[in-house]
Amino acid sequence: MTPSSSAVSVLDPDLTLLPAVAHRLDFTEHQAEVPLHTHRKGQLILALHGAVTCTAADQIWIVPPHCGVWIPGAIPHSARATANARLNYLFVEPGAANLPDSCRTLSISPMIREMIDRLADEGADYPADGHAARLARVALDELARMPRQRFNLPVSGNPKIRLIADALTTEPSDRRTLGEWAGRVAMSERSLARLIVRETGLTFGRWRQQLHLVVALRELASGEAVQNVSVALGYDSVNAFITMFKKALGTTPAQYFAQRNGGRSPARPGRPRSR
């Protein structure tokens, strides 16, 4: 049966003034697409299983296992979850914690994961002076200390860059050169190169590599095989893809997910795994 309800409809976090409330979501029960919306409270999106890609503040953010995306309050955002995604949302009242005032990917320690998961059992109406309130306070203090990661792709609001980003997100194996993209958006190659650096802070090559990393993390977290991901991204060989991944994250895909999944690779049974 196809899920019919949107994840946005299950909870309005702004109905409570509690400093923090958590909510658990299983996307086998909800539509994969979470439409553009906003709320007063800031939101941490934490992946328990699978992955979710968020769009906020002219950036595309990936939430792989053991990381979370922080979206401050009042910032419009949308998301798309993998079919196997299970998430915890943590909604934080403005000013309740020393968290960034812009979107960030945060590493999440096992302790914080467990605390947020425990808080999700309490709902949105726990006593402000009880155990859950103390748990929320400690979780927020610890969350503010978590290191930042770079699992995002700057896309900007520029329509020409947005066109390229949308095309490459839809078909990441597209290997058109900068010159070929320049022709498509009716610019000179030099002008497009300058525009991309000005709007994203990255050269075209680095920007496309970051997009590949974002897509790869999402697909690998959903259980896709490394070989299939390398083909989908247009790499000539699995080794070339693994080299890109290791250069970006310092480890191979198999090692990266084994470190975060207690030694378990995300690849599905019977499919090839990374070396």
N, C-alpha and C positions, 0 to 999 in steps of 0.2 A: 504494500500500500504506500503510495507516495505521500510524504508528509505535507500537510497543507498549511500549518500555522507558521507565522514568522516568529523568530526568536525575540523580536522587539515587543511582541504582544504579551509575553509571559510575565513581565515585571516592569513596573514604573519605579525606578530607584529614587525619583525625586519626591515620592510620597512620604518618605521618612527623612528626619533630620539627624538620624544616627550617624556617627562619624564614618562608619564603614559597614556595608552589607554585602554578602556574597551570595551568588546564585550559580547552581550547577546546570549545565545544558548538555544534552545528548542530541546530536544532529541527525540521528536516525528518526527523531520525532519532530524535526523542524525543517523548514526549507533551507537549502544551502545558502541562498542569497539573503543577506540581512540588509534591507534597504537603508538609504541615507537617512540619518536621524541625529538628534542631539539631546542632551540632558544637562541639567545643572551639575550633577555629580561627575567627577572624573571617573574613568573606567580603566581597570587593568584587565586585559584579556589573557587568560592563562590556558595553555593547551595541556590537557591531561593525556590525550591520545589524538593522533592525527594532527592536522594543522589547519590554520585559518589565515587568510590573506585579508588585510584591512587596507582601506584607502582613507586617508585623512591628511589634512594640511599639505596638499599637493605632494604626497608621498604614498608609495605602496609599501606596506609593512607585512612581513611574514612572522607568524608566531609558531616556531618549531617547538618540540618538546623541551622542557626545562627553561623556557624563556617566556616572557610576557610582553605585551605591548601596552604602554601607558598612554592614554588619551585624556588630556585635561578636560575639564568641564566646558561646555558651550562650543566645542569644536565638532562640526558636522563630520560624520564618519559612516562608512558602510563596510561590509565584510562579505567574504565568501568562504565557507568551511568545506573541508573535504568530507566525503560521505561518512567516514568513520570517526569524525571529530567528536571528542568529548571535552568540554571546556568548563572552566570556572571563571565567572565574572566577579570582580571585586569593585564595587562602586564606592567612591570616597568623596565625602562632603568637602567642598572647597575650604582650604585653610586647615583641614584636619591633620594634614601630614606634610612633611617637607619633601614633596615630590616635584619633579620638573614642571615648568610652566609651558612646555612644548612636548610634542609626541616623542617617545623614546622606546627602544627595545631594551628590556632589562633582563639580566640573568636572574633566575629565581632559585634560591636554595631549597633543598628538600624540606627544611624546617618550615619555610614560608609556605610552600605548597601544601603541607599538611595542615598548617594553621588556617589557611584560606579554605581548604576543603572542610575542615571542622566547622568553620564559621558558616559555611553554606548550609549546614544542618540546622542552623538557628533561625533561618528566615530573616524577614525584614522588620520584625517587631520585638526583638529581644529587649530585656530590661536594660536601661542605660547605666545601671549601677551593679550589674551582675557579672557572672563569669565571662559570658560572651563579650561584653563590653571591654573587659580587661584583655581578653584574647585579641580583640580587634586593635586595641591600642598598641600592644606589643608587635603585632603583625605590621602595622603601619610604620612603627619605628624601625623595624628590621628592613622593610621594603625600601625605605629611603636610603639605605646603605648599599643596596644592590648595584653591582657594576653595570654600565651601559654596554650594549652590543650594537653591531651595525648590520642588522637584517632588514634594511629598508632600501627602497629605490626612489630617489627624487625624480619627480616627473614635471613639476611646475604647472602653472595654469596656462602657459603659452600654448595656443591651439596647434601650432606646428609640432612642438615636442609631444603634446598630448596625442596627436595623430600617430606619431612614430611609436610612442609607448603602448598605445592601444593595439597597434598592429603587431608589435613584437610580443606583447603579453598573450595575444590570441594565437600567434604562430611564432614561438620563440626560436624555431629552427631557421627562420628567415635570415639568410647571411648576406643580404644586400649591403654594399659598401656605403660609406658616408656619402660618396659622390652620387650613388644611385638614389639614396634617400633625399639628397639635396634636390635632385631633379624632380622627385615626386612632390616635394613641398614648395617647388618654384623658388629656390634660393641657390646661390652659389655655394660650392662646397666649403669655401673658407668662411662665408657668412654663417652657414649652419653650424660649423665647428665652433665658432665664437659664441653663437647663441646657446648651444648645449652647455658649454663651460660656464657661461654667465648664469644660466637658469638652474643648473644642477650641481655645479662645482666639480664636474667630472668630464674628462674627454669622452668622445663617443665610444671608444673601445672599452674604457673602464666602466662606463655607464651600462653598456650592453652586457658586460661580464657580471656586473652587479645584478642585473635583471635575471641572468641565467642562474646565479646563486640563489636568488629569491625563489625562482620557479623550482629549482632543484630541491631545495629544502622542503618546500610544500609537497612536492610529489613523492620524495623519499619518505617523508613523515606519514604520508597516506598509505604507504606500503608498496609503492611502485619499485620495480627492480632497477638497479643502477644502470644496467645495460639499456633498458627501455628509456630511462631518463636521458642518457647520453645521446641516444638517437633522436628523441623528441627535441633536444636542444641543438641538434645539427652538428654534433661533434663527429669527427672522422673515426674516432675509436673510443672505447671505454677508457683506455689509458689517458687520452687527451683530456677527457672530462674529469677523471680523478686528479690529474695534475692541476687543473684549474681549481677544483674544490680544495685540494690540500694547500695550494698557494694562498687561497683566501682565508681558510679556517685553521690551517696548521695541522690537519689530520685528514685521513681518507674518510669517505662517507661511512663505511662500515665501522671504523673506529669512533667517528663522531657520534653515531647513534648508539653504539654499544656503551659508550661512556655515560650516556644519558638515559639509557633504558635498562640499566642493570645487566649489561652484557648481551641483550637481545637485539638483533638487527631488525629494522622495520620491514625488510623485504618479505614478500609473501612466500610460503612454502612452495618449493618446486621451481622457484625462479632464481636466476643467478644473483649472487651477492658480490659486492665490491671486494677487491683484494686488500 
